[in-house]
């Protein structure tokens, strides 16, 4: 595994050294390097430095240029405007750097973060005995992508699925099951799959709800059953576990459809922190972080007030002695920091829960569980909207089931794949498999290509389109390269640093070289949409390259063909790796 410094970082270092050499009194100065449409890069840092030192910026720029080392990196450098430096790199440097990336296997020269630590990511949090709907999509997709990206950059990632597996509704469900034994069993002829599991859970939920709402005596027994559950009564706990296990069969079937791995050991629901709740409350009260208010244990904040102007507290323990969500969330923070030794906590939860988490994090800071060394971050996401711009619902006004949504996406995508299948000779099995990869990829990419905090419109027609910023466009770009490589015959992808590059080759090469820097930015800011944007730009550069540079041509010298094959092969590997990190498959043939 060999980390390859990017061309930008090498140039940045050379310019910084030249600045120091030309102006020792300036100390360590930043050349402020960025990509430019006038050259490969532009350095703007000299202007601010000249102002600070009361020097002429153009003269200073000339001194810096003179101090740059001779070598293979810079082909041309010019001083423009009031003191900008426009830098063009040599073709040899571009191809040579890409060759080093290509030699580094799946890592493509991307460095491992030397300052990596341990991050706990809390994502994909469905509720026991309830169907997953469109609202569960974003947490799962965004969280899974961040897990893959952080792990690739070297972080030790611990996944946590904080499922809703505790609460008063279980009294109703368990009491119904005691009075109707076998109600949770599968109907005759039903396989024990996710659909059947959800079907039996729905049956019990609806029947118990009807009874709860209509029979006062049953309601009383159900409430007593909650007390028995919280007290740890063995029979009640065993029946509760049955609901959890049945729900997991269903969860796993939905996550499998999403092409996403969820491991049993990573599912630690609300119940997993029950034994810590009393101690959490005791610590908060003894340290004065939480105070008694009207019988409840509360934490107050100067900047959190209700519409009436009065402070709105975080309720840790209710007046009746029950625990609020805050007690569970704070106990989870203690567990993740003290037992799992995390230095970063990431919560992939709806933006509408921002106030709750702001108060929870501040409480944890006051208690000393979060500090300068241990940070918590809410990766907040917006709402999935229908084409009408309102929250996505069925025609009947019901929230869309996640499975139905995925099934329809796969159905649409399979039709798109089938339409093109004849040209590449796909078998029926390949059409079905690719339809699944394209459909699920379309749903994930539509979610991930939008900044998480923004709402986005769920439009399947657009998602499975071959044109525009869609995963299908990227998957076809990858499959097209694989097709070219199969047709290459004897010709092999070989880098030729001695060759002059055409403008489209340079643009593609410079973009390929940014992969590691983009990943570092995405990992540090928790912004997977920037990786999606990078991959779309990469596919767009590839399209321009195809228009201007023929890859397989008898008219081109052998070394030009080999170098172009090398460029497209590295593009395919970068697309494949980038899409993999987003949780999207890239079929070899489409």
N, C-alpha and C positions, 0 to 999 in steps of 0.2 A: 504494500500500500504506500504509494508515493504522492504526497500532497504537491500540487502544482500551483505555484503562485500565479495569479491572473496577470495579464498584460497591464491592466490598470494599476494593480498594486505595485508591480515592478517599476512602472513609470512614475507613480506617486512617490516611491522611495527615492528614485534618482533625482526627481525635481526637488524633493525636500532636502536631500543632501547638497544639491547645487545651490539652493537658497541659503543654507547654512554656510556653505563655502564662500558665497559672494557677500553675505552679510552675517558675519559671526556674531555681531551684537544683537541680531534678531532672535537668537536662540532657536528652538525648534519651531519652525513655521509650517503651516499647512498650505500646500499649493492650490487647494480647492479644485481638484481635478473632476471633470465630468465629461460625458460623451457629447460630441458636437456634430452638427450637420455641415460645418465648414471644414472640418478635418476629422481625424479619428477621436481626438480629445481636445478639450480646452482647459487651460489652467487660469483661474481668475484670482488666485490668492495674492498676486503681486500688488494689485491695486490697494488693498487694505493695508498691506505691509508698508508700501511707499508712503501712504498717508500717515501712518504711525511714526515712521522714521523721517518724515518731511523730505522725502527723496522724489526724484523724477521717475514715475512708474515705467516709462518706455526705456530709460537708461538702465533702470534696475532689471527689467526684463532681458535686456541685452547682456547684462553681466551674468544673469542666471543661465542664459543660453550658452554663454562661453564656458561656464563651469560644468556643463553636462559632459559626462564621459563619452568618448568615441566608442562605438560598438554596433551590435546588430539590431538594437531595439528601435532607434529613431531614424526614420528616413528623411523627414523634413520638419523643421520647426520655424515658425514665423511669429514675429511680434505684430499684433494687430490692435487697432483702436487705441484706447488710452493705456494699454499695457497688458492685454491678454496674450497668452501664448497658445497658438494653434499647433498641435502636434500630430504628425502623421507617422505611423509605425511602418517598419519594413515588412514586406510580405514574408520574408524568412522568419521573422519573429512570430508572426501570426501562425504560420503553418507549423513551426517548430513547437510552439506552446501547445497547439492542438494535438500534435503527435504524442507529446508527453501525457496529455489527458487520455488519449486513446489507449496508451500502454498501461493505464491504471485500472483495468477491469471495470467492474460495475460502479466504482466510486468516481471514475472520470476526473481524478485529480482533486476532488473536493476534499478540503482538509477536515480533520476531526477537531471539534472545538476543544482546545486544551483547558478551557475554564469550565467544562461541562460539569453539571452537578446531577441532582436527583429531582425530577419533576413528577408530581402526582397530577394526572389529568382526570377530572371528574366529568364524564360525558355519557351519552346514551343511557338515560335514566327512565325507563318505562315504569308503569305501575302494575303491581300484582293484581290479577283478576280483572284487568281492564285491557281493551284493545288498544293497540298502537295506532296513532293517527298521523296525519301530515305534520302536526306540531312536533312529533318526535324525530322527524327527518333531520333537521339541521344539526341538532346536538350530536347525533350519531355520525353524520358525514364529516362535519367540521372537526369533531374530536378525533375521529379515526385518522384523518389526514395529518393533524398536528402530532399525533403519536408517531406516525411513520416518519415525518420530517424531523422531529426532534431526535428520534432514535438514529436516523441516518447521520445527523450532525454530531453524534457522540454522547447525547444525553442519556442518563439512566432513567427510563420512563416507567412509572408504575401506573397502571390503568385502574380506575375505579368507576364502577357502575352503581350509582347511589339509587337503587330502585326503591319505589314506594311500596314497602312491604309491611307496614305497621300502621295502626290507627283504628279509630272507632268502627269503621266499616267492616272490619274482620269479625267483630262481635256478631253482627247480623248474619254474615256468611257462615261462620262456624256453627252458630245456633241452628241455622236452617239445616246444615249437614247432619247435626246430631239428631234432629227430628225427622230427617229424610235420608237415612243412610243409603249410600250408593248413588246419590244424586250427582256426584262429581264423576262417576264412572262413565265410560264411553258407551254410546248407543251400540246396539248390535250391528256388526259389520263395519264399524268405524275403526280406522287404524289410529294408533297412538301418535298422530302427527300434529303439527302446529295448528292446523285448521280445526281438527277434532278437539284438541285441548281447549282452544278458544271457544268453540261451540258449547262444550260442557260448562266452562266457566261462565259464559254469558247466560246459559240456562239457569244456573244457580243464582247468579247475581239478580236477574230479572225477577225470579220467583221469590227470592228472599226480600227484595225491595217491596214487592206488592204486599207481602205479609207484614213487613215492618211498618208500612204506611197505613195498613188497614186494621191491624190487630194489636191493641194496646198491651195485651199480656205478652205477646211475642216480643214487642218492642222492649218491655221490661226485662225479659229473659236475655235478649240480645245485649242490653246494656250491662247486665250482670256478667255476661260472657266476656265482655271487654275487660272487666275487672279481673276475671279469672285468667285471661290471656296475659295481662300485665303482671299478675302475681306469679306467672310461670307454672300454672296448673298443667301437669303432663298430658292429659287427654286433649285439652284445648290446644296446647302447643303442637301436638302431633297432627291435629286436623289443620291447624294454621300452616304447618310445613307442607301438607298435601296441596294447599292452594299455591304456595310458592313454587313447588316442584312442577305442578301442572302449568303454571304461568311460564316457567323457564322453557318448557317444551315449546310453547308458543313463541316466546322471545327469540329462541335460537332459530326457529324456522324463518322469522322475519329478517333477522340479521344475516341469515344465510342467503336470502333473496337479495339483500343489500351487498352481498359479496364481502362480508365484513366478519372478522374473527372476534368473538366474544368468549372469554374463558371463564369457567365457573369460579375459579379462585379470585377473579377480579370483581365478581359481583358481591359487593358489601352494601346491603341495603340499610335503611333507617334502623332496622332492628339490630344491626351489627354494633351499634353504639349505645344500646340500652343500658349496659352495665356501667357506662361512664357518666350518664346524665346527672346523677345526684352529686357526684364528685365535682363535675364541671360547675354546677350551680353553687356548691359550697365554696370553691376556689374564688369564683366571681364575687360572691357576697363577702367573704372574709377579706379580700383585697380591696373592697370598696368600689370595684368596677361596676357591680350591680347593686341596686338598692331596692328595698321594699316600697311598693307604691300601691295603695288600696288592696293590699294582700298579695299582689303579684310581685315577682322578682323581675326588675326592669333595668335596662341600661338607657340613659338619656344622652342626647346629643344637642349641642347648641345650634347646629345648622339644619336640624331635621324638625320641621314644624308642620302641623296640619293646616287645613284651610282656615281654621279659627285662630291661627297664630300660636296655639299652644304646642309644647314639645310633643313629638310622637315617639314613644319609647320602643326599644326592641324588647319584647316580652320573652324572657327566658323560661320562667315557670309561671303558670297561670294561677289565679286565685284559688281554683279548686285542687291545686296540687299537680295538675297535668303539665307535661312539658311541651313547649312550643317547638316549631321547626328550628328556632335559633339554638336551642339546647343541643339538638342533634348535630346541626352544622358546626357548632363550636367544639363539640366533642370530636367530630371528624377531623377538625383542624388539629386538635391536640394529638390525636392518633397518628395523623399523617406527618406531623412535625417531630413528635417525640419518639414514636415507635418505628415509623418508616424512614425517618431521618431525611425528609424532603427539605430542599431549600427553595423550591418553587411550587406553588399550588395553582393550578389552572382550572377554572370552572367554566364549562361550556354550557351556559344557561341563557334562557330568554332575557332580552334586554328589559322586559317588564319586571324582572326580579332584581334590577340594579340597586334599588334603594335597600332592599333586604340585605344584599351581599355587601353593600357599602357599610351598613351598620354592623354586620357580622365581622367583617375584616377589621373595622375600627375597634370593636370590642376585643378581638383577639390581640390587636396591637397593645391596647391598654393592659391586657392581662400578661403581656410579654411573650405570647406564643408566636406572634409575628413580630419581626424586628428588622434591623438593617440587613441581616444575613438570610432572612426567610421572608419571601414575598408571596402575596396572593394576588391573582389577577382574574377578573371575570372576562372571559372571551364571550361577550354578549352578542346575541344574534337577533335579527329582526324577524318579521312574520312572513310566511309564505302566502302570497295573495293569488286570487284567481285572475283570469284575464280582465275582469271588470275592476280590478284594483282593490277589491274588498277581500277580507280573509277567506281563504280557499275552502269552499263548502260544496256539497252535492246540490243538485237541483232542488232536493227536498229540504235544503238548509242544514243538512247534517255534516259534521266534520268528516272529511274524506279519510277512509281507512288507508293506512300506509301500504298494506298488501295490494289493495285494488289499484292504487296509484302506480306501484312498481309493475304490476301485471300489465297495465295498459301501456306503460312506457316500453316494456319488452315487446308487446304485441306490435306497437307502431314501429319500433326499431327493426323487428324481424321483417316487416313488410319492406322497409327501406333496403335491408341487406338482400332480401330475396330478389328485389328488382335488379340489383347489380350482380347477383350471384352467377348468372350465365356467363358473363364475360370472363370470370376468373375460375369457373368450373367448381363451385363449392358444392359439397354433398349436402343432403338434407340435415345430417347431424351437425355439420359445420354452420349451416344457416341458423339452426336453432341455438347453437352455442354462441355464435357471434351476435345473434339478435339479443341474447341476454346481456352480453358484455357491452353492446352498444346502448341498449335501453337503460341499464343501470348506470352506465358511464354518463349518459346524457343527463340523468337526474342529478347525479353527484356533481357534475361539472357546472350545471346551471346554478347550483347552490354555492359551489366553491369559487366560481368566477365573479361572484358578487361580494363586495366587502361585507363581512359577516353582520355588522350592525345594521345594515340597510335591509329593508323589505325587498322581496323580489317577486315578479309575476311568474306563476307556474304555467308555462305555455308549451305543451308537448310538441306542437307543430314546429315551433322554433327550435326546441331542444334537439330534435332528431334531424334537423336540417343539415345538409352537406355544406351549406354556405354560412359564413359568418363565424362568430366566436362560439363554437360548440365543440363538444368532445368528439363528435362524429368527424368533424373537419380534421381534428388532430389524429384520430385513429386512421382515417384514410391517408393522411400524410405519411404516417408510419408504414402502413401496408404498401403504399406506392414505392417507398424506398426498398422495402423487402423484395418487392417484385423486380425492381431494377437490379438488385444484387443477385437475384436468381438468374436473371437474363445475361449477366455479365460474362458468363462462360469462363474463359481462361483468365480474364482480367481480374486482378485482385485490388482491394483498397490499400493503397500505399501512399504515405505522405511524401511529397517532394518539395522540401523547403526552398530549393533553388528556383522554383518556378515563379513567374510573375502571376499575380492573381487578378482576375477580372473584378470590377466593382461589386458585383453581386456575390462573388466568392468571399471578398473581404468582409462585406456586411454580414454574411452568414457566419463566417469564422469569428468575427469580433463578438457576435451575439452568443455563439456557443461558449466562448470563453467566460461569459458572465454567470454561468450556471451556479457555480459555488458561491459567488457573492450574493446572488438572489436568494439562495437557500439560507445563507447566514442571516440575511435581513428578515426573511419569513419566520425563521426560528426564533429570533430575538424579539420580534414584535407580535408574534402569533397572528400572522396575516397571510393565510394560504392563498387568498385571491391574487397575491403578487406572483406566486408561482404559476397559477393558471394564466395570468397575463403574459408572463415570460414565455410560456410554451406556445401560446397563440401567436405571439410575435415571431417565435422561432419557425413555426409552420408558415407564417406569412413570408418570412425571409426565404424559406425554401421554395415557395411558389414563385417568387421573383427570380430566384436562382435558376429554376427550371426554364423560365421564360427566356433567360438571357444566356444560359450556358448548357449546351447539350452534354449529357453525361456519357452516353454510349454512342460514339460516332466514329466511323472508319476514317473520317477526315482529320480527326484529332490525333496527335502523337500519343504513343502508349502511355508516357508519363503523365500527360494531361488527363487521360481517361482514369488512370490509377489515382491521381490526386483528387479528382472529382468524386470517384467512388469512395475514397477515404472521407471526404467531407460529408457526403450523404450518409455514410455508415455511422459516423460519429453523431450526426444529427438524429438518426434513428435511435441510437443508444441513449442519447440525451432525452429524446421524447419518451422513450420507454421508461427510463428511470424516473423522470419527472411525473409522468402519469401514474406510475406505480405508487409514488409517494402521495398522490392525491386519492389513491384507492381505486384507480381506473385501469382496466386491462387494455392491452393493445394487441388485437388479433394479427397474426402473420399475414393472413390473406383476407381481403374484404372485397 
